[in-house]
Amino acid sequence: MTQLTFPNQSPGYRQARADLSKAEAELKAQVDRIAALRRALPPGGVLKKDYVFEELTAGGRVRKVKLSELFEDGKESLFLYSFMYGPKMKEACPMCSSFLDGLNGNAPHIAQRMNLAVVARSPIQRIVKFANARGWSNLRLLSSARNGYNVDYFGESADGDQDSMANVFVRRNGSVRHFWGTEKQYPTPDSDPCHMDMMWPLWNVLDTSPEGRGDWYPPLNVPAKPRSAKKTPRKGKRKQSARRKR
């Protein structure tokens, strides 16, 4: 492997970076091993029921769609993300929204390999209104307002509290089964609220900096950068420019 030498770096920096490179390679190997274990999971439970969701057509009409109908021909896996935006919530979850900002950008690429959809408990019109304001043009949006999917697959508690949860379902020989879910967040000795981080570009980019992520969390509404006022050329300069063009 070629060792890079950046301008003006010290020998101490190069040694520390070489040690880090070794640790990064070990981490990548561990990620690959875990991905292989995940792919080798035995079949999960058969889908409890063929849940009927609601979605909006391009013409704004509400239509019903079954979970089994979310599978397109030639794609046998479905990534279904439960978005924390329940009917009693005044605003959507900022963290879910930030995650979905990134997922929206990657959705066309993910769709080349597997099916992808996002479900929330609010009415579909409310979900789509929020999504349009965020610019989520690539996500298939569903409402579970009229079914028990979120409760059954841990996107909602029995008391109606919302939770983020990603589930993967597979279709085999006409049968839909659960394959994998982000169980890491649930209260166990190994629980971790950062269960979506490895799928989230935001944290991976911040972790490359000396400041890291710190105690910061993304707000729901990112402040817009003020537009710089256009400078108007002085009259004298404008006349000189005009003379040059003649």
C-alpha positions in Angstrom: 0.0 0.0 0.0 1.4 3.4 -1.0 1.9 5.7 2.0 0.8 9.2 1.4 2.9 12.2 2.4 1.0 15.5 2.7 2.9 18.8 2.5 4.7 19.9 5.6 3.5 17.0 7.8 5.5 15.9 10.8 6.9 12.4 11.4 4.6 12.3 14.5 1.6 13.0 12.4 2.5 10.3 9.8 3.0 7.7 12.6 -0.3 8.6 14.2 -2.1 8.5 10.9 -0.6 5.1 10.0 -1.9 3.8 13.3 -5.3 5.2 12.6 -5.2 3.6 9.1 -4.7 0.2 10.6 -7.6 0.8 13.0 -9.8 1.9 10.1 -8.9 -1.2 8.1 -9.9 -3.3 11.1 -13.2 -1.5 11.4 -14.0 -2.0 7.7 -13.2 -5.7 8.1 -15.6 -5.9 11.1 -18.3 -4.1 9.2 -17.9 -6.6 6.4 -18.1 -9.5 8.8 -21.3 -8.2 10.4 -22.8 -7.6 7.0 -22.1 -11.3 6.1 -23.7 -12.4 9.4 -26.7 -10.3 8.6 -27.1 -11.7 5.1 -26.9 -15.3 6.6 -29.8 -14.8 9.0 -32.3 -17.6 8.8 -35.8 -16.7 7.6 -37.7 -14.4 10.0 -41.3 -14.6 10.9 -44.0 -14.6 8.3 -45.6 -11.1 8.0 -48.3 -10.8 10.7 -50.8 -9.5 8.2 -50.7 -7.9 4.8 -51.1 -4.3 6.1 -53.0 -1.8 4.0 -51.4 1.6 3.8 -52.5 4.8 2.2 -50.5 6.9 -0.2 -51.1 9.9 -2.5 -51.1 9.5 -6.2 -49.5 12.1 -8.5 -53.0 13.6 -8.9 -53.5 14.0 -5.2 -55.9 11.0 -4.8 -55.6 8.8 -1.8 -55.1 5.2 -2.8 -54.7 2.0 -0.7 -51.6 -0.2 -1.1 -50.8 -3.5 0.7 -47.3 -4.2 2.1 -47.0 -7.1 -0.3 -47.6 -4.7 -3.2 -44.5 -2.6 -2.3 -42.3 -5.3 -3.9 -41.5 -4.6 -7.5 -40.7 -7.4 -10.0 -37.1 -8.4 -9.7 -36.5 -6.9 -6.3 -37.2 -9.3 -3.4 -36.2 -7.1 -0.4 -38.0 -4.1 1.1 -36.5 -1.4 3.4 -39.4 0.2 5.4 -38.5 3.1 7.7 -40.9 4.1 10.4 -40.8 7.9 10.6 -41.7 9.6 14.0 -44.5 11.8 12.9 -47.7 10.8 14.7 -51.0 12.5 14.6 -50.6 13.9 18.1 -47.1 15.4 17.4 -47.0 19.1 16.7 -43.9 18.6 14.6 -42.0 15.8 13.0 -39.0 14.3 14.7 -35.9 16.4 13.8 -33.5 13.4 13.8 -35.8 11.3 11.6 -36.2 14.3 9.3 -32.4 14.7 9.0 -31.9 11.0 8.3 -34.6 11.1 5.6 -33.0 14.2 4.0 -30.0 12.0 3.3 -32.0 8.9 2.4 -34.0 11.0 -0.1 -30.8 11.8 -2.0 -29.7 8.1 -2.1 -33.1 6.7 -2.8 -32.7 6.5 -6.6 -29.5 4.5 -6.1 -31.0 2.2 -3.5 -34.0 1.5 -5.8 -31.6 -0.1 -8.3 -31.2 -3.0 -5.8 -34.1 -3.1 -3.4 -37.5 -1.6 -2.6 -37.7 1.4 -0.3 -40.6 3.2 1.5 -41.2 5.4 4.5 -44.2 5.1 6.8 -45.6 7.4 9.5 -48.7 7.3 11.6 -50.1 10.7 10.6 -52.7 11.0 7.8 -51.1 10.8 4.4 -51.9 14.4 3.4 -50.0 15.7 6.5 -47.0 13.5 5.7 -46.9 14.6 2.1 -47.2 18.3 3.0 -44.2 18.0 5.3 -42.2 16.0 2.8 -42.8 18.5 0.0 -41.6 21.3 2.3 -38.4 19.3 2.9 -37.9 18.5 -0.8 -38.3 14.8 -0.5 -39.0 14.0 -4.1 -37.5 10.5 -4.2 -39.2 8.8 -1.2 -42.3 6.6 -1.4 -44.4 7.9 1.5 -47.1 5.8 3.3 -49.5 6.3 6.1 -50.3 3.6 8.7 -53.1 5.7 10.2 -55.6 2.9 9.6 -53.5 -0.2 10.4 -51.4 -1.6 13.2 -48.1 -2.0 11.4 -46.2 0.6 13.5 -47.2 -1.2 16.8 -46.5 -4.7 15.5 -43.1 -3.8 14.1 -41.9 -1.4 16.9 -42.4 2.0 15.3 -44.9 2.8 18.0 -45.7 1.8 21.5 -49.0 0.5 22.7 -49.6 3.9 24.3 -49.1 5.7 20.9 -45.6 7.0 21.5 -43.6 7.1 18.2 -40.2 5.5 17.6 -37.9 5.3 14.7 -37.4 1.8 13.4 -36.1 0.4 10.2 -37.3 -3.0 9.1 -36.3 -5.2 6.1 -38.8 -7.6 4.7 -38.1 -10.3 2.0 -40.4 -12.0 -0.4 -39.6 -15.7 -1.0 -41.9 -18.0 -3.1 -44.8 -15.6 -2.8 -44.5 -15.3 1.0 -43.4 -12.1 2.8 -41.2 -12.5 5.9 -39.5 -10.2 8.3 -35.7 -10.3 7.8 -34.0 -7.7 9.9 -34.8 -4.7 12.2 -32.8 -2.0 14.0 -33.1 -3.7 17.4 -30.0 -2.0 18.8 -32.0 1.0 20.2 -34.2 -1.0 22.5 -33.5 -1.1 26.3 -31.0 -4.0 26.7 -27.5 -4.0 28.3 -26.2 -3.3 24.8 -28.8 -0.7 23.7 -27.7 2.3 21.7 -29.8 5.3 20.6 -27.5 5.8 17.7 -28.8 2.8 15.9 -29.1 4.5 12.5 -25.7 6.2 12.5 -24.0 3.9 10.0 -26.6 4.6 7.4 -26.5 8.4 8.1 -23.9 10.5 6.1 -24.2 13.4 8.5 -22.5 11.7 11.4 -19.9 10.0 9.3 -18.8 13.3 7.8 -18.7 15.1 11.2 -16.7 12.3 12.7 -13.8 13.1 10.3 -13.2 16.5 11.9 -11.3 17.4 15.1 -14.5 18.8 16.5 -16.5 15.6 15.8 -20.2 15.6 16.4 -20.0 16.9 20.0 -23.3 17.3 21.7 -24.9 18.9 18.6 -28.1 17.6 17.0 -29.6 18.7 13.8 -32.5 21.1 14.2 -35.8 20.5 12.5 -35.5 23.7 10.4 -32.0 24.6 9.2 -31.5 28.4 9.2 -31.3 29.7 5.7 -28.1 31.4 4.7 -28.7 35.2 4.1 -28.3 36.1 0.5 -25.5 38.5 -0.2 -26.7 41.8 -1.7 -25.6 42.4 -5.3 -23.2 45.3 -5.6 -24.4 48.0 -8.0 -21.5 49.4 -10.0 -20.9 53.1 -9.7 -22.2 55.3 -12.4 -18.7 56.3 -13.5 -17.6 52.7 -13.8 -20.7 51.8 -15.7 -20.1 54.6 -18.2 -16.5 53.5 -18.7 -17.6 49.9 -19.3 -20.2 51.2 -21.8 -17.5 53.2 -23.6 -15.2 50.1 -23.8 -18.0 48.1 -25.5 -18.5 50.7 -28.2 
